[in-house]
Amino acid sequence: ETAEEWLMPHLAGQRKGQALHVTDLTGRLASGLLNVLGTSERVWSLTDIEQVFEKVVDLATGRNPPVALSQHPLFVADLLLMREIAHHGQVASVSLSSDQP
């Protein structure tokens, strides 16, 4: 709820169906995706990003959470924010890049 309340005013200009492009300057998202979920995928539909988030929730609330999950807490936070923006902004897709400025 805290993330939603903070993000909602920033999504006012977002039009439904737009693509969300996320630049991962820190590498936390890419590292967490690879080390926690074993994927290097970088483009998702809204449904796909919801499933990625749900998988992390399932891992975190499971009987034996993987060690990699506890080693990537900022990945979880970044993924939560990305999911909230995608969900509430009703984006068509999400893409992740690690381009340096």
N, C-alpha and C positions, 0 to 999 in steps of 0.2 A: 504494500500500500504506500509506503514511503516513496519508493521509486516512482510509482504511478503519479502521486501528487506532485512530485518535483518535475516530472517530465511533461505532464499534460499541457501546461501553458506553452511549452516549447513546440508542441505538435500542432498548434493552432493553424499554422500556415501550410501544414502538410496536406497534400491532396490525396485522396483515396486512389490506390492503384499505382502510385509512383514506385520507383525502385529506390531502395535504401542502399547507399554505397558507404561502407565502413572502412576506414583506413586504420589499420592495426599498427600504429607506430611503435608501440612497446613490444609487440610480438606475443602479448599475453593470450590473445584469442587463438592465434594459430598454434601456439605451444599447447594450450589446454585442449584444443580440439584433437591434436595429434596424441598427446600423452594421456589424456583422460578418456577420449572417445575413439582413438585410433583412426581418425579420419583427417585427410588433408583437403577435403571438399571446401570450396570457397563460394559457392553460389547455391542459394536455397529459395524455394517458394515460401510463402507465409506458412503454409501447412508444414513444410519441412523444418523451418526454424522452430516452430512450436514443438515438433517431435524431438528435435535436438535438445531443447530446453527440458522437456518432460523426461528424456533419458537421463539427464544430469540430476534432475530431482529424484528419479527412481534410484539412481546410484547413491545419492546422498542420504536417502531415507531407508536404504536397504539394510539388511542384517549385517553385512560386511562391506562397508564402502571401500572402494579401492584406495590404496595409499596415494596414488597419483592425484586423486581428487583433493585430498587434504594438502597436497603440495602446490596446488594451483587455485588458491582462494580468490585471487583477483580475476582469474578467468571466469569463475562462477559469477562474480559481480558484473563483469563486462558482458557476459552472456545474458544475464538478467536484464540489463539496461538495453541491449540490442533487441532482445525479445519484446520488451515493453514498447519500445519505439515502433517495431514492426507490427505488433499486435494492435496497438491503439492508433497507429497511423494508417492501418489497413493497407500496408504496402503490397505491391505485386510480387516483389522479390527482394532478397538481401544478398549483397555481394561483399566479399571481404578481400581487401588488398593489404599488402604490407609495404606499399610504396613509401620511400623516405622523401621528406620535403626537399 
